[in-house]
């Protein structure tokens, strides 16, 4: 039942994204330092979404590593107390 629910939600989101892509095809100018490329709006949105996901993933990886380090420190500290 849970897999079917996820499939229906995934299909609904995919349909909404396809409609969104079809409605956002007009070109926009992007001012980026010296260059001013003209790209379809959806391309800009997809690139920004990808970059946002990449930054979030990288920050999540750092956070997970920090947590592992904290738990490793906590475990070592408790191991010393147990051995004493």
PDB file of N, CA, C and O in Angstrom:
ATOM      1  N   UNK A   1       0.828  -1.192   0.000  1.00  0.00           N
ATOM      2  CA  UNK A   1       0.000   0.000   0.000  1.00  0.00           C
ATOM      3  C   UNK A   1       0.876   1.260   0.000  1.00  0.00           C
ATOM      4  O   UNK A   1       0.575   2.232  -0.693  1.00  0.00           O
ATOM      5  N   UNK A   2       1.954   1.234   0.779  1.00  0.00           N
ATOM      6  CA  UNK A   2       2.836   2.385   0.880  1.00  0.00           C
ATOM      7  C   UNK A   2       3.542   2.660  -0.445  1.00  0.00           C
ATOM      8  O   UNK A   2       3.740   3.817  -0.817  1.00  0.00           O
ATOM      9  N   UNK A   3       3.925   1.591  -1.162  1.00  0.00           N
ATOM     10  CA  UNK A   3       4.585   1.761  -2.460  1.00  0.00           C
ATOM     11  C   UNK A   3       3.623   2.382  -3.468  1.00  0.00           C
ATOM     12  O   UNK A   3       4.027   3.212  -4.282  1.00  0.00           O
ATOM     13  N   UNK A   4       2.357   1.987  -3.418  1.00  0.00           N
ATOM     14  CA  UNK A   4       1.361   2.550  -4.329  1.00  0.00           C
ATOM     15  C   UNK A   4       1.139   4.031  -4.029  1.00  0.00           C
ATOM     16  O   UNK A   4       0.996   4.842  -4.943  1.00  0.00           O
ATOM     17  N   UNK A   5       1.112   4.369  -2.770  1.00  0.00           N
ATOM     18  CA  UNK A   5       0.934   5.755  -2.370  1.00  0.00           C
ATOM     19  C   UNK A   5       2.107   6.593  -2.879  1.00  0.00           C
ATOM     20  O   UNK A   5       1.903   7.682  -3.417  1.00  0.00           O
ATOM     21  N   UNK A   6       3.329   6.094  -2.714  1.00  0.00           N
ATOM     22  CA  UNK A   6       4.509   6.805  -3.195  1.00  0.00           C
ATOM     23  C   UNK A   6       4.498   6.940  -4.718  1.00  0.00           C
ATOM     24  O   UNK A   6       4.906   7.971  -5.252  1.00  0.00           O
ATOM     25  N   UNK A   7       4.035   5.909  -5.415  1.00  0.00           N
ATOM     26  CA  UNK A   7       3.956   5.951  -6.869  1.00  0.00           C
ATOM     27  C   UNK A   7       2.973   7.017  -7.327  1.00  0.00           C
ATOM     28  O   UNK A   7       3.273   7.786  -8.241  1.00  0.00           O
ATOM     29  N   UNK A   8       1.806   7.070  -6.703  1.00  0.00           N
ATOM     30  CA  UNK A   8       0.793   8.063  -7.070  1.00  0.00           C
ATOM     31  C   UNK A   8       1.306   9.473  -6.792  1.00  0.00           C
ATOM     32  O   UNK A   8       1.126  10.371  -7.615  1.00  0.00           O
ATOM     33  N   UNK A   9       1.938   9.671  -5.650  1.00  0.00           N
ATOM     34  CA  UNK A   9       2.489  10.986  -5.321  1.00  0.00           C
ATOM     35  C   UNK A   9       3.586  11.359  -6.315  1.00  0.00           C
ATOM     36  O   UNK A   9       3.649  12.498  -6.778  1.00  0.00           O
ATOM     37  N   UNK A  10       4.444  10.403  -6.638  1.00  0.00           N
ATOM     38  CA  UNK A  10       5.522  10.655  -7.607  1.00  0.00           C
ATOM     39  C   UNK A  10       4.981  11.005  -8.986  1.00  0.00           C
ATOM     40  O   UNK A  10       5.503  11.902  -9.649  1.00  0.00           O
ATOM     41  N   UNK A  11       3.945  10.308  -9.420  1.00  0.00           N
ATOM     42  CA  UNK A  11       3.342  10.607 -10.723  1.00  0.00           C
ATOM     43  C   UNK A  11       2.686  11.984 -10.727  1.00  0.00           C
ATOM     44  O   UNK A  11       2.789  12.719 -11.709  1.00  0.00           O
ATOM     45  N   UNK A  12       2.013  12.334  -9.634  1.00  0.00           N
ATOM     46  CA  UNK A  12       1.374  13.648  -9.538  1.00  0.00           C
ATOM     47  C   UNK A  12       2.416  14.768  -9.574  1.00  0.00           C
ATOM     48  O   UNK A  12       2.234  15.773 -10.261  1.00  0.00           O
ATOM     49  N   UNK A  13       3.495  14.588  -8.837  1.00  0.00           N
ATOM     50  CA  UNK A  13       4.560  15.595  -8.839  1.00  0.00           C
ATOM     51  C   UNK A  13       5.197  15.687 -10.218  1.00  0.00           C
ATOM     52  O   UNK A  13       5.482  16.787 -10.691  1.00  0.00           O
ATOM     53  N   UNK A  14       5.424  14.556 -10.868  1.00  0.00           N
ATOM     54  CA  UNK A  14       6.002  14.556 -12.214  1.00  0.00           C
ATOM     55  C   UNK A  14       5.094  15.280 -13.201  1.00  0.00           C
ATOM     56  O   UNK A  14       5.570  16.047 -14.037  1.00  0.00           O
ATOM     57  N   UNK A  15       3.801  15.041 -13.107  1.00  0.00           N
ATOM     58  CA  UNK A  15       2.849  15.721 -13.990  1.00  0.00           C
ATOM     59  C   UNK A  15       2.871  17.226 -13.760  1.00  0.00           C
ATOM     60  O   UNK A  15       2.857  18.001 -14.716  1.00  0.00           O
ATOM     61  N   UNK A  16       2.904  17.642 -12.504  1.00  0.00           N
ATOM     62  CA  UNK A  16       2.983  19.071 -12.195  1.00  0.00           C
ATOM     63  C   UNK A  16       4.275  19.687 -12.729  1.00  0.00           C
ATOM     64  O   UNK A  16       4.266  20.809 -13.235  1.00  0.00           O
ATOM     65  N   UNK A  17       5.383  18.959 -12.617  1.00  0.00           N
ATOM     66  CA  UNK A  17       6.653  19.463 -13.137  1.00  0.00           C
ATOM     67  C   UNK A  17       6.639  19.582 -14.659  1.00  0.00           C
ATOM     68  O   UNK A  17       7.181  20.539 -15.212  1.00  0.00           O
ATOM     69  N   UNK A  18       6.033  18.630 -15.327  1.00  0.00           N
ATOM     70  CA  UNK A  18       5.943  18.688 -16.786  1.00  0.00           C
ATOM     71  C   UNK A  18       5.109  19.893 -17.218  1.00  0.00           C
ATOM     72  O   UNK A  18       5.484  20.611 -18.146  1.00  0.00           O
ATOM     73  N   UNK A  19       3.980  20.113 -16.546  1.00  0.00           N
ATOM     74  CA  UNK A  19       3.153  21.286 -16.848  1.00  0.00           C
ATOM     75  C   UNK A  19       3.948  22.561 -16.586  1.00  0.00           C
ATOM     76  O   UNK A  19       3.889  23.499 -17.380  1.00  0.00           O
ATOM     77  N   UNK A  20       4.685  22.603 -15.487  1.00  0.00           N
ATOM     78  CA  UNK A  20       5.494  23.759 -15.138  1.00  0.00           C
ATOM     79  C   UNK A  20       6.542  24.039 -16.215  1.00  0.00           C
ATOM     80  O   UNK A  20       6.768  25.193 -16.580  1.00  0.00           O
ATOM     81  N   UNK A  21       7.175  22.993 -16.718  1.00  0.00           N
ATOM     82  CA  UNK A  21       8.180  23.143 -17.783  1.00  0.00           C
ATOM     83  C   UNK A  21       7.538  23.702 -19.040  1.00  0.00           C
ATOM     84  O   UNK A  21       8.089  24.607 -19.668  1.00  0.00           O
ATOM     85  N   UNK A  22       6.388  23.177 -19.411  1.00  0.00           N
ATOM     86  CA  UNK A  22       5.737  23.625 -20.636  1.00  0.00           C
ATOM     87  C   UNK A  22       5.274  25.073 -20.552  1.00  0.00           C
ATOM     88  O   UNK A  22       5.190  25.750 -21.578  1.00  0.00           O
ATOM     89  N   UNK A  23       4.976  25.556 -19.367  1.00  0.00           N
ATOM     90  CA  UNK A  23       4.508  26.930 -19.198  1.00  0.00           C
ATOM     91  C   UNK A  23       5.637  27.942 -19.034  1.00  0.00           C
ATOM     92  O   UNK A  23       5.389  29.145 -19.112  1.00  0.00           O
ATOM     93  N   UNK A  24       6.854  27.494 -18.813  1.00  0.00           N
ATOM     94  CA  UNK A  24       7.976  28.400 -18.549  1.00  0.00           C
ATOM     95  C   UNK A  24       9.095  28.230 -19.564  1.00  0.00           C
ATOM     96  O   UNK A  24      10.217  27.865 -19.211  1.00  0.00           O
ATOM     97  N   UNK A  25       8.784  28.494 -20.818  1.00  0.00           N
ATOM     98  CA  UNK A  25       9.787  28.327 -21.866  1.00  0.00           C
ATOM     99  C   UNK A  25      10.301  29.647 -22.422  1.00  0.00           C
ATOM    100  O   UNK A  25      11.210  29.643 -23.252  1.00  0.00           O
ATOM    101  N   UNK A  26       9.743  30.784 -21.987  1.00  0.00           N
ATOM    102  CA  UNK A  26      10.191  32.070 -22.541  1.00  0.00           C
ATOM    103  C   UNK A  26      11.616  32.366 -22.091  1.00  0.00           C
ATOM    104  O   UNK A  26      11.989  32.056 -20.959  1.00  0.00           O
ATOM    105  N   UNK A  27      12.413  32.966 -22.974  1.00  0.00           N
ATOM    106  CA  UNK A  27      13.814  33.257 -22.632  1.00  0.00           C
ATOM    107  C   UNK A  27      13.933  34.426 -21.654  1.00  0.00           C
ATOM    108  O   UNK A  27      13.172  35.391 -21.720  1.00  0.00           O
ATOM    109  N   UNK A  28      14.891  34.318 -20.759  1.00  0.00           N
ATOM    110  CA  UNK A  28      15.180  35.387 -19.803  1.00  0.00           C
ATOM    111  C   UNK A  28      16.677  35.680 -19.866  1.00  0.00           C
ATOM    112  O   UNK A  28      17.489  34.811 -20.182  1.00  0.00           O
ATOM    113  N   UNK A  29      17.013  36.921 -19.558  1.00  0.00           N
ATOM    114  CA  UNK A  29      18.422  37.319 -19.534  1.00  0.00           C
ATOM    115  C   UNK A  29      18.922  37.246 -18.108  1.00  0.00           C
ATOM    116  O   UNK A  29      18.270  37.728 -17.182  1.00  0.00           O
ATOM    117  N   UNK A  30      20.075  36.642 -17.939  1.00  0.00           N
ATOM    118  CA  UNK A  30      20.674  36.493 -16.613  1.00  0.00           C
ATOM    119  C   UNK A  30      21.917  37.365 -16.560  1.00  0.00           C
ATOM    120  O   UNK A  30      22.800  37.236 -17.407  1.00  0.00           O
ATOM    121  N   UNK A  31      21.994  38.235 -15.590  1.00  0.00           N
ATOM    122  CA  UNK A  31      23.179  39.067 -15.398  1.00  0.00           C
ATOM    123  C   UNK A  31      24.118  38.359 -14.432  1.00  0.00           C
ATOM    124  O   UNK A  31      23.881  38.338 -13.224  1.00  0.00           O
ATOM    125  N   UNK A  32      25.175  37.785 -14.970  1.00  0.00           N
ATOM    126  CA  UNK A  32      26.138  37.058 -14.153  1.00  0.00           C
ATOM    127  C   UNK A  32      27.524  37.630 -14.411  1.00  0.00           C
ATOM    128  O   UNK A  32      28.171  37.291 -15.402  1.00  0.00           O
ATOM    129  N   UNK A  33      27.971  38.494 -13.520  1.00  0.00           N
ATOM    130  CA  UNK A  33      29.246  39.193 -13.643  1.00  0.00           C
ATOM    131  C   UNK A  33      29.326  39.931 -14.973  1.00  0.00           C
ATOM    132  O   UNK A  33      28.647  40.941 -15.160  1.00  0.00           O
ATOM    133  N   UNK A  34      30.140  39.444 -15.894  1.00  0.00           N
ATOM    134  CA  UNK A  34      30.355  40.145 -17.158  1.00  0.00           C
ATOM    135  C   UNK A  34      29.433  39.622 -18.256  1.00  0.00           C
ATOM    136  O   UNK A  34      29.076  40.364 -19.170  1.00  0.00           O
ATOM    137  N   UNK A  35      29.052  38.366 -18.172  1.00  0.00           N
ATOM    138  CA  UNK A  35      28.242  37.748 -19.220  1.00  0.00           C
ATOM    139  C   UNK A  35      26.756  37.930 -18.936  1.00  0.00           C
ATOM    140  O   UNK A  35      26.338  38.037 -17.783  1.00  0.00           O
ATOM    141  N   UNK A  36      25.971  37.964 -19.999  1.00  0.00           N
ATOM    142  CA  UNK A  36      24.525  38.086 -19.891  1.00  0.00           C
ATOM    143  C   UNK A  36      23.866  37.068 -20.834  1.00  0.00           C
ATOM    144  O   UNK A  36      23.346  37.441 -21.885  1.00  0.00           O
ATOM    145  N   UNK A  37      23.890  35.786 -20.455  1.00  0.00           N
ATOM    146  CA  UNK A  37      23.286  34.786 -21.340  1.00  0.00           C
ATOM    147  C   UNK A  37      21.762  34.884 -21.334  1.00  0.00           C
ATOM    148  O   UNK A  37      21.157  35.322 -20.356  1.00  0.00           O
ATOM    149  N   UNK A  38      21.168  34.475 -22.426  1.00  0.00           N
ATOM    150  CA  UNK A  38      19.706  34.443 -22.552  1.00  0.00           C
ATOM    151  C   UNK A  38      19.306  32.974 -22.665  1.00  0.00           C
ATOM    152  O   UNK A  38      19.614  32.304 -23.650  1.00  0.00           O
ATOM    153  N   UNK A  39      18.613  32.491 -21.632  1.00  0.00           N
ATOM    154  CA  UNK A  39      18.219  31.082 -21.564  1.00  0.00           C
ATOM    155  C   UNK A  39      16.726  30.981 -21.281  1.00  0.00           C
ATOM    156  O   UNK A  39      16.128  31.911 -20.738  1.00  0.00           O
ATOM    157  N   UNK A  40      16.123  29.851 -21.648  1.00  0.00           N
ATOM    158  CA  UNK A  40      14.726  29.649 -21.244  1.00  0.00           C
ATOM    159  C   UNK A  40      14.622  29.619 -19.713  1.00  0.00           C
ATOM    160  O   UNK A  40      15.515  29.116 -19.031  1.00  0.00           O
ATOM    161  N   UNK A  41      13.543  30.155 -19.198  1.00  0.00           N
ATOM    162  CA  UNK A  41      13.359  30.251 -17.752  1.00  0.00           C
ATOM    163  C   UNK A  41      13.468  28.891 -17.081  1.00  0.00           C
ATOM    164  O   UNK A  41      14.049  28.785 -16.001  1.00  0.00           O
ATOM    165  N   UNK A  42      12.927  27.863 -17.691  1.00  0.00           N
ATOM    166  CA  UNK A  42      12.947  26.542 -17.052  1.00  0.00           C
ATOM    167  C   UNK A  42      14.372  26.025 -16.906  1.00  0.00           C
ATOM    168  O   UNK A  42      14.681  25.336 -15.934  1.00  0.00           O
ATOM    169  N   UNK A  43      15.251  26.350 -17.868  1.00  0.00           N
ATOM    170  CA  UNK A  43      16.651  25.921 -17.764  1.00  0.00           C
ATOM    171  C   UNK A  43      17.296  26.584 -16.556  1.00  0.00           C
ATOM    172  O   UNK A  43      18.023  25.943 -15.796  1.00  0.00           O
ATOM    173  N   UNK A  44      17.025  27.866 -16.387  1.00  0.00           N
ATOM    174  CA  UNK A  44      17.567  28.595 -15.241  1.00  0.00           C
ATOM    175  C   UNK A  44      17.042  27.985 -13.941  1.00  0.00           C
ATOM    176  O   UNK A  44      17.806  27.786 -12.996  1.00  0.00           O
ATOM    177  N   UNK A  45      15.756  27.693 -13.891  1.00  0.00           N
ATOM    178  CA  UNK A  45      15.174  27.110 -12.679  1.00  0.00           C
ATOM    179  C   UNK A  45      15.752  25.736 -12.369  1.00  0.00           C
ATOM    180  O   UNK A  45      16.016  25.421 -11.208  1.00  0.00           O
ATOM    181  N   UNK A  46      15.948  24.925 -13.390  1.00  0.00           N
ATOM    182  CA  UNK A  46      16.508  23.585 -13.174  1.00  0.00           C
ATOM    183  C   UNK A  46      17.949  23.691 -12.681  1.00  0.00           C
ATOM    184  O   UNK A  46      18.347  22.968 -11.768  1.00  0.00           O
ATOM    185  N   UNK A  47      18.727  24.586 -13.278  1.00  0.00           N
ATOM    186  CA  UNK A  47      20.119  24.763 -12.838  1.00  0.00           C
ATOM    187  C   UNK A  47      20.162  25.231 -11.383  1.00  0.00           C
ATOM    188  O   UNK A  47      20.957  24.726 -10.590  1.00  0.00           O
ATOM    189  N   UNK A  48      19.309  26.192 -11.036  1.00  0.00           N
ATOM    190  CA  UNK A  48      19.290  26.700  -9.657  1.00  0.00           C
ATOM    191  C   UNK A  48      18.816  25.624  -8.674  1.00  0.00           C
ATOM    192  O   UNK A  48      19.334  25.526  -7.562  1.00  0.00           O
ATOM    193  N   UNK A  49      17.839  24.822  -9.081  1.00  0.00           N
ATOM    194  CA  UNK A  49      17.369  23.735  -8.219  1.00  0.00           C
ATOM    195  C   UNK A  49      18.482  22.709  -8.005  1.00  0.00           C
ATOM    196  O   UNK A  49      18.681  22.224  -6.891  1.00  0.00           O
ATOM    197  N   UNK A  50      19.204  22.382  -9.078  1.00  0.00           N
ATOM    198  CA  UNK A  50      20.311  21.435  -8.970  1.00  0.00           C
ATOM    199  C   UNK A  50      21.396  21.976  -8.044  1.00  0.00           C
ATOM    200  O   UNK A  50      21.903  21.257  -7.183  1.00  0.00           O
ATOM    201  N   UNK A  51      21.752  23.257  -8.227  1.00  0.00           N
ATOM    202  CA  UNK A  51      22.778  23.851  -7.367  1.00  0.00           C
ATOM    203  C   UNK A  51      22.322  23.900  -5.907  1.00  0.00           C
ATOM    204  O   UNK A  51      23.118  23.666  -4.998  1.00  0.00           O
ATOM    205  N   UNK A  52      21.051  24.201  -5.687  1.00  0.00           N
ATOM    206  CA  UNK A  52      20.517  24.204  -4.322  1.00  0.00           C
ATOM    207  C   UNK A  52      20.564  22.814  -3.695  1.00  0.00           C
ATOM    208  O   UNK A  52      20.917  22.663  -2.526  1.00  0.00           O
ATOM    209  N   UNK A  53      20.207  21.805  -4.479  1.00  0.00           N
ATOM    210  CA  UNK A  53      20.260  20.427  -3.980  1.00  0.00           C
ATOM    211  C   UNK A  53      21.696  20.015  -3.691  1.00  0.00           C
ATOM    212  O   UNK A  53      21.960  19.333  -2.701  1.00  0.00           O
ATOM    213  N   UNK A  54      22.626  20.427  -4.550  1.00  0.00           N
ATOM    214  CA  UNK A  54      24.037  20.106  -4.347  1.00  0.00           C
ATOM    215  C   UNK A  54      24.564  20.737  -3.062  1.00  0.00           C
ATOM    216  O   UNK A  54      25.253  20.080  -2.281  1.00  0.00           O
ATOM    217  N   UNK A  55      24.242  21.998  -2.846  1.00  0.00           N
ATOM    218  CA  UNK A  55      24.687  22.681  -1.620  1.00  0.00           C
ATOM    219  C   UNK A  55      24.067  22.011  -0.392  1.00  0.00           C
ATOM    220  O   UNK A  55      24.750  21.795   0.609  1.00  0.00           O
ATOM    221  N   UNK A  56      22.781  21.685  -0.467  1.00  0.00           N
ATOM    222  CA  UNK A  56      22.119  21.011   0.660  1.00  0.00           C
ATOM    223  C   UNK A  56      22.757  19.668   0.950  1.00  0.00           C
ATOM    224  O   UNK A  56      22.976  19.314   2.109  1.00  0.00           O
ATOM    225  N   UNK A  57      23.056  18.918  -0.103  1.00  0.00           N
ATOM    226  CA  UNK A  57      23.669  17.606   0.078  1.00  0.00           C
ATOM    227  C   UNK A  57      25.051  17.744   0.704  1.00  0.00           C
ATOM    228  O   UNK A  57      25.405  17.000   1.619  1.00  0.00           O
ATOM    229  N   UNK A  58      25.829  18.700   0.204  1.00  0.00           N
ATOM    230  CA  UNK A  58      27.167  18.896   0.762  1.00  0.00           C
ATOM    231  C   UNK A  58      27.101  19.328   2.220  1.00  0.00           C
ATOM    232  O   UNK A  58      27.903  18.868   3.034  1.00  0.00           O
ATOM    233  N   UNK A  59      26.171  20.195   2.562  1.00  0.00           N
ATOM    234  CA  UNK A  59      26.017  20.621   3.951  1.00  0.00           C
ATOM    235  C   UNK A  59      25.542  19.447   4.818  1.00  0.00           C
ATOM    236  O   UNK A  59      25.953  19.322   5.972  1.00  0.00           O
ATOM    237  N   UNK A  60      24.687  18.598   4.268  1.00  0.00           N
ATOM    238  CA  UNK A  60      24.227  17.417   4.992  1.00  0.00           C
ATOM    239  C   UNK A  60      25.353  16.441   5.246  1.00  0.00           C
ATOM    240  O   UNK A  60      25.433  15.852   6.324  1.00  0.00           O
ATOM    241  N   UNK A  61      26.225  16.260   4.267  1.00  0.00           N
ATOM    242  CA  UNK A  61      27.380  15.381   4.441  1.00  0.00           C
ATOM    243  C   UNK A  61      28.278  15.906   5.548  1.00  0.00           C
ATOM    244  O   UNK A  61      28.756  15.134   6.380  1.00  0.00           O
ATOM    245  N   UNK A  62      28.508  17.210   5.565  1.00  0.00           N
ATOM    246  CA  UNK A  62      29.339  17.814   6.599  1.00  0.00           C
ATOM    247  C   UNK A  62      28.682  17.624   7.964  1.00  0.00           C
ATOM    248  O   UNK A  62      29.354  17.307   8.947  1.00  0.00           O
ATOM    249  N   UNK A  63      27.372  17.820   8.016  1.00  0.00           N
ATOM    250  CA  UNK A  63      26.657  17.671   9.272  1.00  0.00           C
ATOM    251  C   UNK A  63      26.724  16.229   9.772  1.00  0.00           C
ATOM    252  O   UNK A  63      26.910  15.990  10.965  1.00  0.00           O
ATOM    253  N   UNK A  64      26.572  15.269   8.857  1.00  0.00           N
ATOM    254  CA  UNK A  64      26.649  13.859   9.255  1.00  0.00           C
ATOM    255  C   UNK A  64      28.042  13.520   9.759  1.00  0.00           C
ATOM    256  O   UNK A  64      28.185  12.788  10.739  1.00  0.00           O
ATOM    257  N   UNK A  65      29.060  14.037   9.107  1.00  0.00           N
ATOM    258  CA  UNK A  65      30.428  13.772   9.560  1.00  0.00           C
ATOM    259  C   UNK A  65      30.665  14.405  10.925  1.00  0.00           C
ATOM    260  O   UNK A  65      31.319  13.804  11.777  1.00  0.00           O
ATOM    261  N   UNK A  66      30.145  15.606  11.144  1.00  0.00           N
ATOM    262  CA  UNK A  66      30.281  16.254  12.443  1.00  0.00           C
ATOM    263  C   UNK A  66      29.596  15.440  13.526  1.00  0.00           C
ATOM    264  O   UNK A  66      30.124  15.300  14.630  1.00  0.00           O
ATOM    265  N   UNK A  67      28.419  14.901  13.216  1.00  0.00           N
ATOM    266  CA  UNK A  67      27.687  14.104  14.203  1.00  0.00           C
ATOM    267  C   UNK A  67      28.426  12.812  14.508  1.00  0.00           C
ATOM    268  O   UNK A  67      28.492  12.393  15.663  1.00  0.00           O
ATOM    269  N   UNK A  68      28.973  12.185  13.497  1.00  0.00           N
ATOM    270  CA  UNK A  68      29.732  10.954  13.725  1.00  0.00           C
ATOM    271  C   UNK A  68      30.933  11.245  14.609  1.00  0.00           C
ATOM    272  O   UNK A  68      31.255  10.474  15.513  1.00  0.00           O
ATOM    273  N   UNK A  69      31.584  12.355  14.342  1.00  0.00           N
ATOM    274  CA  UNK A  69      32.729  12.735  15.155  1.00  0.00           C
ATOM    275  C   UNK A  69      32.328  13.003  16.592  1.00  0.00           C
ATOM    276  O   UNK A  69      33.035  12.616  17.522  1.00  0.00           O
ATOM    277  N   UNK A  70      31.193  13.664  16.775  1.00  0.00           N
ATOM    278  CA  UNK A  70      30.721  13.966  18.130  1.00  0.00           C
ATOM    279  C   UNK A  70      30.376  12.679  18.865  1.00  0.00           C
ATOM    280  O   UNK A  70      30.713  12.519  20.038  1.00  0.00           O
ATOM    281  N   UNK A  71      29.702  11.762  18.175  1.00  0.00           N
ATOM    282  CA  UNK A  71      29.342  10.509  18.830  1.00  0.00           C
ATOM    283  C   UNK A  71      30.586   9.674  19.109  1.00  0.00           C
ATOM    284  O   UNK A  71      30.670   8.993  20.131  1.00  0.00           O
ATOM    285  N   UNK A  72      31.549   9.730  18.196  1.00  0.00           N
ATOM    286  CA  UNK A  72      32.793   9.002  18.431  1.00  0.00           C
ATOM    287  C   UNK A  72      33.508   9.542  19.658  1.00  0.00           C
ATOM    288  O   UNK A  72      34.043   8.762  20.446  1.00  0.00           O
ATOM    289  N   UNK A  73      33.531  10.847  19.838  1.00  0.00           N
ATOM    290  CA  UNK A  73      34.142  11.455  21.012  1.00  0.00           C
ATOM    291  C   UNK A  73      33.388  11.039  22.269  1.00  0.00           C
ATOM    292  O   UNK A  73      33.993  10.699  23.285  1.00  0.00           O
ATOM    293  N   UNK A  74      32.056  11.069  22.187  1.00  0.00           N
ATOM    294  CA  UNK A  74      31.228  10.703  23.336  1.00  0.00           C
ATOM    295  C   UNK A  74      31.469   9.242  23.725  1.00  0.00           C
ATOM    296  O   UNK A  74      31.571   8.920  24.909  1.00  0.00           O
ATOM    297  N   UNK A  75      31.557   8.374  22.738  1.00  0.00           N
ATOM    298  CA  UNK A  75      31.770   6.960  22.995  1.00  0.00           C
ATOM    299  C   UNK A  75      33.137   6.729  23.646  1.00  0.00           C
ATOM    300  O   UNK A  75      33.241   5.966  24.606  1.00  0.00           O
ATOM    301  N   UNK A  76      34.183   7.381  23.133  1.00  0.00           N
ATOM    302  CA  UNK A  76      35.515   7.222  23.703  1.00  0.00           C
ATOM    303  C   UNK A  76      35.547   7.716  25.146  1.00  0.00           C
ATOM    304  O   UNK A  76      36.192   7.107  25.999  1.00  0.00           O
ATOM    305  N   UNK A  77      34.861   8.803  25.414  1.00  0.00           N
ATOM    306  CA  UNK A  77      34.828   9.360  26.753  1.00  0.00           C
ATOM    307  C   UNK A  77      34.149   8.380  27.718  1.00  0.00           C
ATOM    308  O   UNK A  77      34.614   8.187  28.842  1.00  0.00           O
ATOM    309  N   UNK A  78      33.054   7.768  27.276  1.00  0.00           N
ATOM    310  CA  UNK A  78      32.351   6.800  28.117  1.00  0.00           C
ATOM    311  C   UNK A  78      33.150   5.518  28.289  1.00  0.00           C
ATOM    312  O   UNK A  78      33.104   4.906  29.356  1.00  0.00           O
ATOM    313  N   UNK A  79      33.880   5.100  27.261  1.00  0.00           N
ATOM    314  CA  UNK A  79      34.704   3.907  27.367  1.00  0.00           C
ATOM    315  C   UNK A  79      35.771   4.096  28.438  1.00  0.00           C
ATOM    316  O   UNK A  79      36.082   3.160  29.174  1.00  0.00           O
ATOM    317  N   UNK A  80      36.332   5.294  28.531  1.00  0.00           N
ATOM    318  CA  UNK A  80      37.343   5.563  29.551  1.00  0.00           C
ATOM    319  C   UNK A  80      36.737   5.474  30.944  1.00  0.00           C
ATOM    320  O   UNK A  80      37.363   4.938  31.858  1.00  0.00           O
ATOM    321  N   UNK A  81      35.529   5.990  31.113  1.00  0.00           N
ATOM    322  CA  UNK A  81      34.865   5.950  32.417  1.00  0.00           C
ATOM    323  C   UNK A  81      34.553   4.519  32.820  1.00  0.00           C
ATOM    324  O   UNK A  81      34.666   4.158  33.991  1.00  0.00           O
ATOM    325  N   UNK A  82      34.156   3.698  31.836  1.00  0.00           N
ATOM    326  CA  UNK A  82      33.817   2.305  32.136  1.00  0.00           C
ATOM    327  C   UNK A  82      35.049   1.537  32.550  1.00  0.00           C
ATOM    328  O   UNK A  82      34.991   0.722  33.470  1.00  0.00           O
ATOM    329  N   UNK A  83      36.173   1.785  31.880  1.00  0.00           N
ATOM    330  CA  UNK A  83      37.402   1.063  32.167  1.00  0.00           C
ATOM    331  C   UNK A  83      38.032   1.478  33.499  1.00  0.00           C
ATOM    332  O   UNK A  83      38.819   0.719  34.064  1.00  0.00           O
ATOM    333  N   UNK A  84      37.706   2.647  34.000  1.00  0.00           N
ATOM    334  CA  UNK A  84      38.329   3.125  35.250  1.00  0.00           C
ATOM    335  C   UNK A  84      37.760   2.501  36.444  1.00  0.00           C
ATOM    336  O   UNK A  84      38.182   2.804  37.560  1.00  0.00           O
TER     337      UNK A  84
END
